[in-house]
Amino acid sequence: MAEPSKVIHIRNVGHEIAESDLLQLLQPFGLVSKIVMLRAKNQALLQMEDIHASVSALQYYSSVQPSVRGRNVYMQFSSHQELTTDQSSHGRNSDQESEPNRILLVTIHHMIYPITVEVLHQVFKAYGFVEKIVTFQKSAGFQALIQYNSRQEAVEAFGSLHGRNIYDGCCQLDIQYSNLSELQVHYNNDRSRDFTNPSLPTEQRPRTSQQGYPDPASLYAFQQPGASYAQMGRAAMIAAAFGGTLPHGVTGTNERCTLIVSNLNTDKIDEDKLFNLFSLYGNIVRIKILRNKPDHALVEMADGLQAELAVHYLKGAILFGKKLEVNYSKYPNITPAPDAHDYLNSSLNRFNSNVVKNYRHCCAPTKMIHISALPQEISEEAILNHVSEHGSVINTKLFEVNGKRQALVMFETEEAATEALVSKHASTLEGNTIRISFSQMQSI
C-alpha cells in the first residue's frame, strides 16, 4: 500500500457518478476538503480533513467493497499529500466561469444539516437584497438559484461566500454565476420563495423532502412531527457522523441528561478524572461526587443523546480496578452548589467545536489512545515518560498532521489506556495542554 496520505485516489469512477456520490462514501469518516474529478481517466482524487480520516476510510473499505450507483469503485492512498487549490474542481479557473450575473447557482457539498430557503436567506441577505430563491436536487447534489436585486450584490456574495461552510465543518458553498436572467417562482414555501411577492400560495399538498435527499427526520427515528430545523439538522448531522445510523442499542429517544455512576475507586477518582472520561461522549454541565456515598457520582451531560452514548459505551468499563456501573439518575439535573464542579463553560468540553468529528470518534474504551496538541519538538521518550506509569506500553507512533504533532500509544490493556486517558487528558506536557481520546485503530 502507498504511504498514508490525506488524499484518496478512487478508480473506476463512471461518468454517471457525481461528486456528491463520492462525498456520501467518505463523509462518515470526515470532512472532504477538496475534490478533483478526472473524468477522462474515470478517476477522482478526494482530500480528507486529516490523515486519520483517510486511514479510517481505507481501513473500512479494505473489508467492504465500495459501490456507487451499482458500480464497484477502488480506493488507495494517492501519491499526492495535498491537493492544490488550482487542482481542485471546487476552485474553478476563471475561463470556466460564466459572466457575472445577479443570479447565483449554489451547490451544497458535504450537506449534513438540511438546507432550506430560510437558511440560505440568512446567509445571503448579508450581501444585498435577495429577491428570489429556488432550491432543487440534481445529480451534482442539492442546489439553489439565488437572485439578487443587482449584479454587484451577487458579485460581492460570490467573492465572500464561495468555498465557505454554512455550518462548522459541513455544508460547503460551491458558487458560480447562472446564465438565467430571471427566476420564476410559483410558490412561497420551504423550497422556493419570492421575497418581492409575499402573497404567493404555499402549494396545497403534503410536503416531501427533495428527491434524492432523505428527509433528515427519517434518518433519526426519534424525530417528532413539528421538530425544528435545528433539531432535524442536528439529527442528520449525528446520523451522518455514525455512518447513517446510530450505534446498535442507542435509541436516540432518551431525554434524561443526568447519570449516576457507581462502584468508583474512592482512593483515585475525582471530578476532573470523571470529566476527562465522560467528555468523550458529550459536553459536561456539572459533576458531583456524593459525600455520603463517595463511590457514587452524578454526571450531568448537555443533552439526552450524549447521556445515552455515555451509558452505552461506559457501562462495565474498568477504571482503577473497578467495573463502572452507569445508569440514568432520578434527578433531572445537578443543582449548582459548592460541592458540585461546574464545567458548563469549560474550554475543555470537547463538543464545543468539531462536533461531527467528535461523534464519529465515539467508542468504548480501547487499548489505544490518541494524543494531540503536543509540543513540536516532543520526543517519543517524553510521551512514554508521561503516560507509562499507567500500564505496559506495547507500541507508540509519533507523527504530524497539518504541521501539528500527534501520537498514538498502544497499551497492553484497555484498563491501562483508560487510566492514562482520565489521568493525563488536559495535563501539561512541556508547556502544552495535551488532549487525549481513544483510537479505534487496531494496530500502529
Phi, psi and chi 1 to 4 in degrees:
 res  aa     phi    psi   chi1   chi2   chi3   chi4
   1 MET       -  145.2 -175.4  179.5  -76.1      -
   2 ALA   -65.6  163.0      -      -      -      -
   3 GLU   -55.9  133.9 -175.6   73.1   17.4      -
   4 PRO   -53.9  141.1  -29.0   36.4      -      -
   5 SER  -146.2  154.5  163.0      -      -      -
   6 LYS   -67.2  -20.0  -73.0 -168.4  -65.4 -174.9
   7 VAL   -95.0  127.4 -177.2      -      -      -
   8 ILE  -106.2  130.6  -66.5  175.4      -      -
   9 HIS   -98.7  121.3 -179.7 -167.4      -      -
  10 ILE  -114.1  129.5  -55.3 -178.3      -      -
  11 ARG  -109.9  165.0  -66.6  176.6  -70.9  112.8
  12 ASN    64.7   38.1 -158.4   33.0      -      -
  13 VAL   -88.1   98.6  178.9      -      -      -
  14 GLY   -68.4  164.5      -      -      -      -
  15 HIS   -66.3  -19.9  -73.5  -86.9      -      -
  16 GLU   -78.0  -10.0   75.5  -81.9    9.7      -
  17 ILE   -90.2  125.3  -65.3  175.6      -      -
  18 ALA   -98.2  166.3      -      -      -      -
  19 GLU   -53.8  -42.5  -74.8 -175.1   12.8      -
  20 SER   -62.5  -31.1   55.9      -      -      -
  21 ASP   -64.9  -43.0  -64.2  -39.5      -      -
  22 LEU   -69.9  -35.7  -60.6  178.0      -      -
  23 LEU   -59.7  -41.5  -76.3  170.0      -      -
  24 GLN   -63.0  -32.6  -75.1 -178.0   22.3      -
  25 LEU   -66.1  -37.4  -82.4 -177.3      -      -
  26 LEU  -107.4  -17.7  -67.6  173.6      -      -
  27 GLN   -65.5  -24.1   69.3 -177.0   16.6      -
  28 PRO   -62.6  -18.0  -25.5   35.8      -      -
  29 PHE   -99.5  -12.0  -56.5   94.0      -      -
  30 GLY   153.8  171.6      -      -      -      -
  31 LEU   -67.9  131.7  175.1   64.3      -      -
  32 VAL   -90.8  112.4  178.1      -      -      -
  33 SER   -86.7  -28.2   57.7      -      -      -
  34 LYS  -148.1  149.9  -66.2  175.2 -175.2  174.0
  35 ILE  -135.1  136.1  -59.7  178.7      -      -
  36 VAL  -123.9  118.6  176.5      -      -      -
  37 MET   -94.3  114.7  -60.4  -65.0  -75.8      -
  38 LEU   -96.8   76.3  -54.5  170.7      -      -
  39 ARG   -60.2  -39.4  -69.6  -65.1 -171.8 -168.2
  40 ALA   -64.8  -25.1      -      -      -      -
  41 LYS  -106.4    4.3  -62.7 -179.5  178.6  179.6
  42 ASN    54.3   44.3  -78.3   -5.1      -      -
  43 GLN  -135.9  167.8  -62.7  176.2   13.7      -
  44 ALA  -150.2  152.4      -      -      -      -
  45 LEU  -120.3  127.4  -62.5  170.5      -      -
  46 LEU  -125.5  128.3  -73.4   84.8      -      -
  47 GLN   -99.9  122.4 -178.9  172.7  -47.1      -
  48 MET   -84.1  167.7  -54.7  -62.4  -71.8      -
  49 GLU   -66.8  -32.7   59.3 -176.5  -29.2      -
  50 ASP  -154.4  172.1   57.5   42.3      -      -
  51 ILE   -70.5  -27.8 -157.1  159.5      -      -
  52 HIS   -63.6  -38.4  -74.6  -61.4      -      -
  53 ALA   -64.7  -43.9      -      -      -      -
  54 SER   -69.3  -37.8   61.2      -      -      -
  55 VAL   -63.8  -44.5  167.3      -      -      -
  56 SER   -60.2  -42.8  -62.8      -      -      -
  57 ALA   -62.8  -47.4      -      -      -      -
  58 LEU   -71.3  -31.3  -74.0 -167.2      -      -
  59 GLN   -63.2  -44.3  -80.9 -173.1  -24.1      -
  60 TYR   -64.1  -47.3  176.7   77.2      -      -
  61 TYR   -79.6   -1.2  -73.5  121.0      -      -
  62 SER   -75.0  -22.0   66.1      -      -      -
  63 SER  -111.6  -11.0   57.3      -      -      -
  64 VAL  -124.2  122.4  175.5      -      -      -
  65 GLN   -72.0  114.2  172.7   61.4   55.3      -
  66 PRO   -71.4  135.4   23.3  -29.2      -      -
  67 SER  -136.4  136.3  176.0      -      -      -
  68 VAL  -128.6  124.0 -176.7      -      -      -
  69 ARG    50.6   42.2  -61.9 -178.3 -177.4  -91.5
  70 GLY    79.0    2.4      -      -      -      -
  71 ARG  -112.2  127.5  174.9 -168.0  -76.1 -100.5
  72 ASN   -70.7  132.9  -73.0  -14.6      -      -
  73 VAL  -117.6  160.0  -64.7      -      -      -
  74 TYR  -128.1  133.7  -56.3   94.4      -      -
  75 MET  -118.6  147.0  -61.2 -175.3 -172.3      -
  76 GLN  -155.5  164.9   63.2 -170.9   58.7      -
  77 PHE   -67.1  140.7  -69.8  116.9      -      -
  78 SER   -81.5  157.1  170.1      -      -      -
  79 SER   -73.5  -16.1   56.8      -      -      -
  80 HIS   -77.0  132.9  -64.5  -74.4      -      -
  81 GLN   -86.5  -26.1  -71.1  -63.0  -46.2      -
  82 GLU  -143.3  150.9  -64.0  -95.0   -9.2      -
  83 LEU  -100.9  129.2  -66.8  177.1      -      -
  84 THR   -76.5  158.0   58.4      -      -      -
  85 THR   -58.7  -38.0  -55.9      -      -      -
  86 ASP   -76.4  -13.4   57.8   -3.2      -      -
  87 GLN   -77.9  -31.4  -79.7  178.8  -54.8      -
  88 SER   -70.4  139.3  172.6      -      -      -
  89 SER   -72.0  -10.6   57.2      -      -      -
  90 HIS   -80.9  -20.6  -70.3  175.4      -      -
  91 GLY  -103.9   86.4      -      -      -      -
  92 ARG   -71.3  147.4  -67.0 -179.1  178.8   80.4
  93 ASN   -74.3  153.2  -63.7  -36.4      -      -
  94 SER   -62.7  -28.5   57.8      -      -      -
  95 ASP   -75.5   -9.0   59.8   -7.9      -      -
  96 GLN   -93.7  -12.3  -67.5  176.5  -66.5      -
  97 GLU   -82.3  148.0  -68.7  177.1   -2.1      -
  98 SER   -74.1  167.5  -54.7      -      -      -
  99 GLU   -65.2  144.5  -77.0  -63.6  -50.0      -
 100 PRO   -51.6  138.3  -29.2   35.9      -      -
 101 ASN  -147.6  157.7 -177.6   11.7      -      -
 102 ARG   -77.0   -7.5   68.4 -175.8 -177.4  130.3
 103 ILE  -107.5  126.5  -59.8  177.2      -      -
 104 LEU  -104.8  141.1  -59.2  175.7      -      -
 105 LEU  -102.0  119.0  173.0   61.4      -      -
 106 VAL  -115.8  126.5 -179.5      -      -      -
 107 THR  -109.7  134.2  -55.3      -      -      -
 108 ILE  -101.0  116.6  -48.7  -70.4      -      -
 109 HIS   -97.5  153.4  -64.8  -67.4      -      -
 110 HIS    52.3   55.1 -165.0   53.1      -      -
 111 MET   -85.7   90.0 -173.1  166.7  139.3      -
 112 ILE   -88.2  -45.6  -71.6  176.7      -      -
 113 TYR   -81.9  145.7  -74.1   88.6      -      -
 114 PRO   -70.0  141.1   25.5  -31.5      -      -
 115 ILE  -111.4  126.6  -59.3  -60.9      -      -
 116 THR  -117.1  173.4   62.8      -      -      -
 117 VAL   -56.3  -41.5  164.7      -      -      -
 118 GLU   -61.6  -43.7  -74.3   82.8    0.4      -
 119 VAL   -62.8  -46.7  171.3      -      -      -
 120 LEU   -62.5  -40.9  -69.2  168.3      -      -
 121 HIS   -61.6  -41.8 -171.2 -120.3      -      -
 122 GLN   -60.1  -39.3  -75.2  -63.9  -43.3      -
 123 VAL   -72.9  -45.8  171.9      -      -      -
 124 PHE   -88.8  -19.0  -77.0   84.7      -      -
 125 LYS   -69.9  -14.4   71.8  177.2 -175.7 -179.9
 126 ALA   -66.2  -14.5      -      -      -      -
 127 TYR  -111.8    6.0  -57.1   94.5      -      -
 128 GLY   150.2 -177.4      -      -      -      -
 129 PHE   -80.4  113.4  179.5   64.4      -      -
 130 VAL   -84.4  117.7  175.6      -      -      -
 131 GLU   -83.9  -44.8  -67.3 -176.5  -22.7      -
 132 LYS  -146.4  148.8  -60.6  173.8 -177.3  179.0
 133 ILE  -137.2  132.9  -62.2  177.5      -      -
 134 VAL  -129.0  128.7  175.7      -      -      -
 135 THR  -112.7  152.7   65.0      -      -      -
 136 PHE  -163.5  167.2   48.2   93.8      -      -
 137 GLN  -112.2  127.6 -170.6   75.9   23.8      -
 138 LYS  -128.7  177.3  -69.7  -77.8 -170.1 -179.9
 139 SER   -62.2  -26.9   59.0      -      -      -
 140 ALA   -74.0  -12.2      -      -      -      -
 141 GLY   122.5 -161.8      -      -      -      -
 142 PHE   -76.2  129.2 -178.7   81.9      -      -
 143 GLN  -132.6  162.1  -65.2 -174.9  -54.2      -
 144 ALA  -145.7  146.0      -      -      -      -
 145 LEU  -105.9  129.5  -72.0  162.9      -      -
 146 ILE  -125.6  118.9  -62.7  174.6      -      -
 147 GLN  -105.3  121.8  178.5  175.2  -46.9      -
 148 TYR   -92.9  167.7  -82.7   98.8      -      -
 149 ASN   -69.6  -33.2 -178.3   54.6      -      -
 150 SER  -137.2  158.2   71.1      -      -      -
 151 ARG   -65.8  -36.4 -172.7  173.0   70.0  170.5
 152 GLN   -62.4  -38.6 -176.4  163.8  -13.5      -
 153 GLU   -63.3  -41.4  -68.1  168.4  -25.8      -
 154 ALA   -64.6  -40.6      -      -      -      -
 155 VAL   -62.8  -41.4  169.6      -      -      -
 156 GLU   -65.0  -42.8 -172.6  175.2  -19.4      -
 157 ALA   -62.8  -44.9      -      -      -      -
 158 PHE   -55.6  -50.3 -179.1  104.3      -      -
 159 GLY   -63.3  -32.3      -      -      -      -
 160 SER   -87.8  -31.5  -60.5      -      -      -
 161 LEU  -107.4  -20.9  -66.3  174.4      -      -
 162 HIS   -59.2  125.9  177.2   59.2      -      -
 163 GLY    87.4   -6.5      -      -      -      -
 164 ARG   -85.3  160.3  -60.8  -79.8  -65.1  -83.3
 165 ASN   -98.8  139.7  -68.2  -25.5      -      -
 166 ILE   -71.6  -44.4  -65.0  178.1      -      -
 167 TYR  -116.0  161.2  -62.7  113.1      -      -
 168 ASP   -58.8  113.2 -178.1   26.7      -      -
 169 GLY    83.1    5.1      -      -      -      -
 170 CYS  -158.5  176.9   64.8      -      -      -
 171 CYS    56.7   62.1  -60.6      -      -      -
 172 GLN   -80.5  135.3 -174.5 -175.6   47.6      -
 173 LEU   -88.9  119.2  -65.0  167.0      -      -
 174 ASP  -112.5  109.3 -176.1   -2.7      -      -
 175 ILE  -115.3  139.3  -55.2  174.6      -      -
 176 GLN  -142.7  167.0   59.0 -166.9  106.2      -
 177 TYR   -82.2  135.9  -65.9  109.0      -      -
 178 SER   -79.7  157.0  168.2      -      -      -
 179 ASN   -98.9    9.0   54.5   13.0      -      -
 180 LEU   -78.3  154.6  -62.3  173.8      -      -
 181 SER  -103.2  -23.7   56.8      -      -      -
 182 GLU  -156.2  134.7 -176.3   74.3   33.2      -
 183 LEU   -86.1  140.6  -69.0 -176.2      -      -
 184 GLN  -102.7  117.7  -59.4  -61.4  -42.9      -
 185 VAL  -117.9  125.0  175.9      -      -      -
 186 HIS  -104.8  -20.9  -56.5  -70.7      -      -
 187 TYR  -138.9  145.8  -58.5  101.9      -      -
 188 ASN  -101.3  101.0  -77.2  -20.8      -      -
 189 ASN  -149.3 -159.0   53.4   31.4      -      -
 190 ASP   -77.9   -4.1   62.7  -25.7      -      -
 191 ARG  -110.3  -21.8  -62.3  178.0  -58.7  -76.8
 192 SER  -150.9  156.1   61.8      -      -      -
 193 ARG  -158.6  133.4 -170.8   73.8   52.9   85.3
 194 ASP  -109.7  104.5 -175.4  -16.9      -      -
 195 PHE   -74.8   -9.8  -64.7   95.1      -      -
 196 THR   -92.3   -7.8   67.0      -      -      -
 197 ASN  -139.9   78.1 -173.9    4.0      -      -
 198 PRO   -69.0   -8.1   22.6  -31.6      -      -
 199 SER   -88.0    1.6   62.1      -      -      -
 200 LEU   -62.9  148.7  -75.6  175.8      -      -
 201 PRO   -68.3  162.1   24.2  -33.6      -      -
 202 THR   -94.1    0.3   58.5      -      -      -
 203 GLU    77.5  102.2 -175.1 -179.9   12.3      -
 204 GLN   -84.5   75.7  -63.1  -57.8  -47.8      -
 205 ARG  -156.4  160.1   62.6  180.0  176.8   84.2
 206 PRO   -57.5  138.7  -22.1   31.2      -      -
 207 ARG   -76.8  133.3 -166.1 -179.1  101.9 -168.4
 208 THR  -123.7  158.8   57.3      -      -      -
 209 SER   -74.3  163.8   60.0      -      -      -
 210 GLN   -61.0  138.5  -69.3   86.1    3.2      -
 211 GLN   -58.1  133.1 -175.9 -178.0    1.1      -
 212 GLY    88.9  -12.8      -      -      -      -
 213 TYR  -120.4  118.0 -175.5   77.4      -      -
 214 PRO   -64.3  143.8   22.5  -30.8      -      -
 215 ASP   -59.7  124.0 -174.4  -24.8      -      -
 216 PRO   -53.1  -32.7  -24.8   32.9      -      -
 217 ALA   -61.6  -31.0      -      -      -      -
 218 SER   -74.6  -18.8   71.3      -      -      -
 219 LEU   -74.7  -19.5  -71.1  174.6      -      -
 220 TYR  -133.0  106.3 -133.4   29.8      -      -
 221 ALA   -61.0  -23.7      -      -      -      -
 222 PHE   -80.4   -6.4   76.3   88.9      -      -
 223 GLN   -63.2  129.3  -75.4  -59.3  -45.7      -
 224 GLN   -95.9  153.9  -58.8  -60.3  -44.3      -
 225 PRO   -55.7  138.8  -24.0   33.3      -      -
 226 GLY    85.3    5.3      -      -      -      -
 227 ALA   -60.9  143.8      -      -      -      -
 228 SER   -71.2  163.5   71.1      -      -      -
 229 TYR   -63.8  -32.9  -75.7  114.9      -      -
 230 ALA   -63.5  -42.2      -      -      -      -
 231 GLN   -65.1  -44.9  -72.0  171.0  -44.7      -
 232 MET   -65.4  -36.3  -70.9 -163.6  -64.4      -
 233 GLY   -63.4  -44.1      -      -      -      -
 234 ARG   -63.8  -41.5 -178.4  175.2  168.5  -80.6
 235 ALA   -60.6  -46.9      -      -      -      -
 236 ALA   -63.6  -39.7      -      -      -      -
 237 MET   -61.0  -47.1  172.7 -166.9   73.6      -
 238 ILE   -68.0  -42.6  -64.1  165.2      -      -
 239 ALA   -59.7  -42.9      -      -      -      -
 240 ALA   -65.1  -39.0      -      -      -      -
 241 ALA   -61.5  -34.5      -      -      -      -
 242 PHE   -90.6   12.8  -77.1  112.8      -      -
 243 GLY    84.5   21.1      -      -      -      -
 244 GLY   110.9  -28.7      -      -      -      -
 245 THR  -137.2  156.0   57.0      -      -      -
 246 LEU   -71.5  158.8  -73.1  172.4      -      -
 247 PRO   -56.2  145.6  -22.9   32.5      -      -
 248 HIS   -56.9  126.0 -178.3   69.2      -      -
 249 GLY    99.9  -14.1      -      -      -      -
 250 VAL   -94.8  122.3  175.2      -      -      -
 251 THR   -89.6  -32.2   66.3      -      -      -
 252 GLY    80.7    1.0      -      -      -      -
 253 THR   -97.4  -10.8   58.5      -      -      -
 254 ASN   -66.2  136.3  173.0   61.6      -      -
 255 GLU  -115.2   -2.9  -65.1 -179.2   -9.3      -
 256 ARG   -82.8  129.6  -67.3  166.7  -68.8  177.8
 257 CYS  -103.0  -17.6  -61.3      -      -      -
 258 THR  -103.0  132.8  -57.1      -      -      -
 259 LEU  -112.6  149.9  -54.2  174.0      -      -
 260 ILE  -109.2  121.6 -179.6   79.7      -      -
 261 VAL  -111.1  125.2 -172.9      -      -      -
 262 SER  -129.0  173.2   56.3      -      -      -
 263 ASN    64.9   40.4 -158.2   33.1      -      -
 264 LEU   -82.2  151.1  -65.2  167.2      -      -
 265 ASN   -80.4  103.1 -175.3  -33.9      -      -
 266 THR   -66.2  -22.1   55.0      -      -      -
 267 ASP   -76.9  -23.3  -66.3  -29.6      -      -
 268 LYS  -119.8  -14.6  -64.9 -171.8  175.7 -179.5
 269 ILE   -90.3  149.5 -158.1   65.0      -      -
 270 ASP  -149.2  176.3   59.2   34.0      -      -
 271 GLU   -62.2  -39.7  -71.0   85.3   -7.3      -
 272 ASP   -66.1  -36.8  -74.5  -13.1      -      -
 273 LYS   -66.5  -40.3  -71.2 -173.5  173.8   72.1
 274 LEU   -63.5  -39.8  -75.3  171.6      -      -
 275 PHE   -58.5  -46.8  171.3   87.8      -      -
 276 ASN   -58.0  -35.4  -70.6  -13.3      -      -
 277 LEU   -81.0  -50.7 -177.9   59.3      -      -
 278 PHE   -73.1  -22.6  -80.8   78.6      -      -
 279 SER   -70.2   -8.2   64.1      -      -      -
 280 LEU   -66.7  -20.2  -72.0  166.5      -      -
 281 TYR  -113.5   -0.9  -51.5  101.0      -      -
 282 GLY   163.4  173.8      -      -      -      -
 283 ASN   -76.4  143.3  -77.7  -12.3      -      -
 284 ILE  -101.5  132.6  -53.6  -63.1      -      -
 285 VAL   -89.9  -58.3  179.3      -      -      -
 286 ARG  -148.1  156.8  -70.3 -177.8 -169.1   88.4
 287 ILE  -135.8  136.9  -63.4  178.5      -      -
 288 LYS  -138.0  119.3  179.6  179.3 -179.8  178.1
 289 ILE   -83.3  130.4  -68.3  177.7      -      -
 290 LEU   -78.2  120.1  -55.5 -176.8      -      -
 291 ARG   -67.0  -33.6  -60.4  -54.6  163.5 -159.6
 292 ASN   -81.6  -14.3   57.3  -18.7      -      -
 293 LYS  -137.7   78.1  -70.9 -175.9 -178.6  177.1
 294 PRO   -65.8  -10.2   18.1  -27.6      -      -
 295 ASP   -93.2   11.5   65.4  -22.7      -      -
 296 HIS  -119.3  146.6  -75.4   59.1      -      -
 297 ALA  -144.2  150.4      -      -      -      -
 298 LEU  -101.0  135.0  -67.5  172.4      -      -
 299 VAL  -126.3  117.1  177.7      -      -      -
 300 GLU   -99.8  118.6 -177.2 -178.3  -14.0      -
 301 MET   -93.4  167.0  -47.5  -80.3  -64.7      -
 302 ALA   -70.0  -31.0      -      -      -      -
 303 ASP  -154.4  172.8   65.2   40.3      -      -
 304 GLY   -66.0  -36.7      -      -      -      -
 305 LEU   -65.7  -43.8  173.3   69.6      -      -
 306 GLN   -63.0  -38.5  -66.0  178.4   -6.2      -
 307 ALA   -63.0  -41.6      -      -      -      -
 308 GLU   -65.6  -38.2 -171.3  175.8   14.0      -
 309 LEU   -62.9  -40.8  -70.6  171.1      -      -
 310 ALA   -63.5  -43.9      -      -      -      -
 311 VAL   -61.5  -46.0  171.2      -      -      -
 312 HIS   -60.2  -44.8  176.5   73.9      -      -
 313 TYR   -91.2  -22.2  -73.9  119.5      -      -
 314 LEU  -106.3  -15.6  -69.2  179.4      -      -
 315 LYS   -60.5  121.7 -173.4 -173.3  -77.8  -78.8
 316 GLY    89.3   -2.7      -      -      -      -
 317 ALA   -66.4  148.3      -      -      -      -
 318 ILE   -95.8  124.2  -53.4  -64.1      -      -
 319 LEU  -133.8  119.8  179.6   59.3      -      -
 320 PHE    51.3   46.3  -62.3  120.7      -      -
 321 GLY    76.9    4.6      -      -      -      -
 322 LYS  -119.4  141.0  -62.0  -84.5 -165.8  172.0
 323 LYS   -85.5  115.6 -170.9  174.3 -178.6  179.4
 324 LEU   -70.4  139.9  -69.3 -175.9      -      -
 325 GLU  -111.9  122.9 -170.3   57.0   46.5      -
 326 VAL  -125.6  119.6 -174.3      -      -      -
 327 ASN  -138.5  171.3  -66.2  -65.7      -      -
 328 TYR   -79.9  139.0  -60.3  105.8      -      -
 329 SER   -84.0  156.2  169.1      -      -      -
 330 LYS   -75.9  -14.3   62.7 -177.7  178.1 -178.5
 331 TYR   -87.7  133.1  -60.5  105.9      -      -
 332 PRO   -69.4  -29.3   23.1  -31.5      -      -
 333 ASN  -157.3  175.5   47.9   48.4      -      -
 334 ILE  -101.7  121.8  -59.4  173.2      -      -
 335 THR   -69.4  131.5  -53.8      -      -      -
 336 PRO   -54.8  132.6  -25.0   34.3      -      -
 337 ALA  -161.6  160.9      -      -      -      -
 338 PRO   -57.4  -31.7  -25.4   34.4      -      -
 339 ASP   -93.5    7.5   60.6  -14.3      -      -
 340 ALA  -106.6  117.8      -      -      -      -
 341 HIS   -78.8  126.3  -74.5 -131.8      -      -
 342 ASP   -97.3  123.9 -162.8  -48.4      -      -
 343 TYR  -119.7    9.4  -63.6   94.7      -      -
 344 LEU   -53.2  -43.2 -178.4   61.3      -      -
 345 ASN  -106.0   19.3  -62.5  -48.7      -      -
 346 SER   -69.9  133.4  172.2      -      -      -
 347 SER   -71.9  -10.0   60.4      -      -      -
 348 LEU   -83.7  -10.9  -65.9  174.5      -      -
 349 ASN   -59.2  126.3  -95.1  -40.7      -      -
 350 ARG   -76.9  -23.3  -57.2  174.1 -165.3 -110.9
 351 PHE   -95.2   21.0  -74.0   68.9      -      -
 352 ASN   -75.9  -23.0  -70.6  -27.6      -      -
 353 SER  -149.7  168.7   61.2      -      -      -
 354 ASN    50.7   44.5  -67.9  -34.4      -      -
 355 VAL   -59.9  -46.7  176.9      -      -      -
 356 VAL   -59.3  -44.9  173.7      -      -      -
 357 LYS   -61.3  -42.0 -168.9  174.3 -179.5 -179.1
 358 ASN   -66.3  -42.1  -78.5  -55.5      -      -
 359 TYR   -61.7  -40.8  -83.2  120.2      -      -
 360 ARG   -63.0  -30.9 -167.5  174.2   66.1 -110.3
 361 HIS   -91.5    3.1  -68.1  -39.4      -      -
 362 CYS   -61.9  130.5  -78.7      -      -      -
 363 CYS  -162.5  166.4   64.3      -      -      -
 364 ALA   -68.6  161.2      -      -      -      -
 365 PRO   -53.4  139.4  -30.2   37.1      -      -
 366 THR  -124.2  177.2   67.0      -      -      -
 367 LYS   -79.9  -10.7  -63.7  177.3 -176.6  179.0
 368 MET  -112.1  129.3 -175.9  107.0   65.5      -
 369 ILE  -110.8  149.2   58.1  171.8      -      -
 370 HIS  -111.5  124.7  172.2 -110.5      -      -
 371 ILE  -113.3  127.8  -50.8  175.5      -      -
 372 SER  -127.1  179.0   56.7      -      -      -
 373 ALA    60.9   36.0      -      -      -      -
 374 LEU   -82.2  154.0  -73.2  164.9      -      -
 375 PRO   -62.1  148.4  -18.1   28.9      -      -
 376 GLN   -61.6  -35.8  -83.3  -57.2  109.2      -
 377 GLU   -97.0   16.9  -54.6  -56.8  -39.2      -
 378 ILE   -65.4  148.5 -165.1   74.6      -      -
 379 SER  -110.3  157.8   65.8      -      -      -
 380 GLU   -59.7  -35.8  -77.3 -167.4   28.2      -
 381 GLU   -61.7  -41.6 -175.8 -178.2    7.8      -
 382 ALA   -65.3  -39.1      -      -      -      -
 383 ILE   -65.1  -44.9  -65.6  168.7      -      -
 384 LEU   -59.7  -43.3  -87.3  173.2      -      -
 385 ASN   -60.3  -31.8  -72.3  -19.8      -      -
 386 HIS   -76.7  -32.9 -164.5   62.4      -      -
 387 VAL  -116.7  -13.6  -58.9      -      -      -
 388 SER   -72.0  -13.2   59.7      -      -      -
 389 GLU   -64.7  -16.2   66.8 -179.1  -80.4      -
 390 HIS   -90.0   -6.5  -57.9  -70.3      -      -
 391 GLY   157.6  173.9      -      -      -      -
 392 SER   -71.0  128.6  -61.1      -      -      -
 393 VAL   -96.4  127.3  173.6      -      -      -
 394 ILE   -86.1  -41.0  -57.5  -63.2      -      -
 395 ASN  -159.5  155.3 -157.5   -2.9      -      -
 396 THR  -139.2  157.3   61.4      -      -      -
 397 LYS  -147.6  126.3 -178.0 -179.6 -178.8 -178.4
 398 LEU  -105.7  131.5 -166.3   57.8      -      -
 399 PHE  -150.1  177.0   56.3   96.2      -      -
 400 GLU  -128.3  133.9 -161.0  164.5  -69.1      -
 401 VAL  -128.5  121.9  176.2      -      -      -
 402 ASN    51.4   39.9  -66.6  -25.6      -      -
 403 GLY    78.3    5.6      -      -      -      -
 404 LYS  -112.8  133.7  -64.1  176.9 -178.9  177.2
 405 ARG   -76.5  134.1  -60.2  -68.0  -89.6  175.6
 406 GLN  -140.0  165.8  -58.6 -174.8   18.2      -
 407 ALA  -146.9  151.3      -      -      -      -
 408 LEU  -114.6  134.6  -69.8  168.9      -      -
 409 VAL  -128.7  121.8  179.0      -      -      -
 410 MET  -104.9  121.7 -173.0  172.8 -171.5      -
 411 PHE   -94.7  167.6  -73.4   86.7      -      -
 412 GLU   -71.3  -31.5 -171.1  172.2    6.6      -
 413 THR  -132.9  157.4   64.3      -      -      -
 414 GLU   -63.7  -35.9  -69.5  170.2    5.2      -
 415 GLU   -61.4  -42.0 -177.6 -178.7   -8.0      -
 416 ALA   -65.5  -42.8      -      -      -      -
 417 ALA   -62.8  -40.5      -      -      -      -
 418 THR   -64.8  -42.2  -55.4      -      -      -
 419 GLU   -63.3  -41.7 -177.5  178.2  -40.6      -
 420 ALA   -63.2  -42.4      -      -      -      -
 421 LEU   -63.4  -49.4 -175.8  146.0      -      -
 422 VAL   -70.1  -25.5  -58.4      -      -      -
 423 SER   -88.5  -30.7  -57.4      -      -      -
 424 LYS  -115.2   -9.4  -66.6  -61.3  178.6    3.4
 425 HIS   -59.9  136.3  173.6   66.2      -      -
 426 ALA    67.5   14.3      -      -      -      -
 427 SER   -84.0  168.4   64.3      -      -      -
 428 THR   -99.8  129.1  -58.5      -      -      -
 429 LEU  -129.8  112.4  179.3   56.8      -      -
 430 GLU    50.3   42.5  -64.8 -175.1    5.4      -
 431 GLY    90.0   -8.4      -      -      -      -
 432 ASN  -104.6  140.5  -78.9   30.5      -      -
 433 THR   -85.2  108.8  -59.3      -      -      -
 434 ILE   -86.3  156.5   61.8  173.0      -      -
 435 ARG  -119.2  136.5  -61.2  176.0   69.1   85.6
 436 ILE  -129.9  135.9  -55.9  178.9      -      -
 437 SER  -139.9  169.1   57.0      -      -      -
 438 PHE   -79.0  143.4  -68.3  116.0      -      -
 439 SER  -104.2  141.4  170.9      -      -      -
 440 GLN   -90.8    2.3  -62.8  178.8   55.5      -
 441 MET   -67.8  141.7  -64.8  179.0   71.2      -
 442 GLN   -85.8  -24.4  -59.9  -60.5  -52.9      -
 443 SER  -154.9  165.1   60.3      -      -      -
 444 ILE  -103.4      -  -60.9  177.0      -      -
